[in-house]
Amino acid sequence: MDNRIKINVKENFEERLSGLEIGYIYFYGVNNTANNPIVDDAIRTACKEVIERYKDTNTIAENPAIKGIRSLFSKIGIDPTKERPSGEALIRRVTSGKGIYRINPVVDINNVVSILSGYPCGVYDAEKIAGNEIKVSIGGKGLIFEGIGGRPINGEGRILTEDSHSVFGGPVADSKRTSITPRTTKVLMLIYHPSNAPKELLKKAIELAQTKMASAVKANIAYADVCRIGQNPHSQTPLPNIKRFMEKERTLKKNYFNISRKRPKPLI
């Protein structure tokens, strides 16, 4: 029996969500208990790169991933200037000099992938996801769920992901129920990709996520796939070579233990 998590569009939403692809990666053996120099360096380097790449808000809007997600939001009735996709929101925060919040290693690396690619990315404690099927939909009237910070999130009109229990996330906000904690050892990562953006960008983002998670939190990769709404639901396109990443992972882990664990200096 295949117990892999699958992602599909909820009935009656295929047409409205056509053009959305979701890359997903399942990690296990994750060590999320403490920060380390690899995470610190990844954030510092990513913030520096983003500041150098985006000179103004116009250059942010021209990122193909951001431009495509904005277009998708507009198509389904979401104003992307009021409900900013998380990738764009993080980039704007960094370029304004505010840096990014430090939460825990897994979430921090998720944010690194997001600001470097421009994609909305989400990470979830896989053991808190109910069932092995995730449905993508648009929130109905009056839909509310508890956000990570405990405050109520208005899900009406938003792109949402839900398991057999309830809504747990989307490209704008995520729920407290499936949030990452220091005890998390299995992680599901979602990367929201608009199909009008180059597919190579999604493959590169998946590769980046696999490499960064392996080096920073000792994550092992169980599987990776892509859900394509309005097309063949699961990708037949070869994803980044897992064997090659596992070789990278072993090298990075070896180097990790040779790095000094001195207290890091304040970041951006």
Secondary structure, DSSP 8 states (H G I E B T S, - for coil): -----EEEE-TT-HHHHTTEEEEEEEEES---SS--HHHHHHHHHHHHHHHHH-SSHHHHHTSHHHHHHHHHHHHTT--TTTS--HHHHHHHHHHTT-------HHHHHHHHHHHHH---EEEEEGGGS-SSEEEEEE--TT-EEEBTTSSEEE-TTSEEEE-SS-EEE-SS--BSTT---TT---EEEEEEEETTS-HHHHHHHHHHHHHHHHHHH--EEEEEEEEETTS-SB--S--S-HHHHHHHHHHHHHHHTTS---------
